[in-house]
Amino acid sequence: MQKSNPLKMTPVQIQKKGIEALTKALGPVGMARFLRQFDLGSGDYTRDWEEWLKDFTVHGVVGEID
């Protein structure tokens, strides 16, 4: 079997080969779990954290520790 040249493959071909390799190495469940690690999610993480933490101060948090 001749090996494909990734430099000459389309993005779709590379994706297909990658999914096949992951499935062969990890099985279908492992492949799905691996790919799930790269989910970009949604929203604006920085803006959300600023909103959630707006009422906290360093002194307030330290005071809660004591």
DADANOR-V572765 format. One record per run of one state. SS is the DSSP state (@ for helix, = for strand, . for the rest). FROM is the first residue (numbers start at 1). LEN is the number of residues. If there is no record, write none. Layout:
# DADANOR-V572765
SS:FROM:LEN
SS:FROM:LEN
This chain:
# DADANOR-V572765
.:1:5
@:6:3
.:9:2
@:11:26
.:37:8
@:45:8
.:53:5
@:58:8
.:66:1
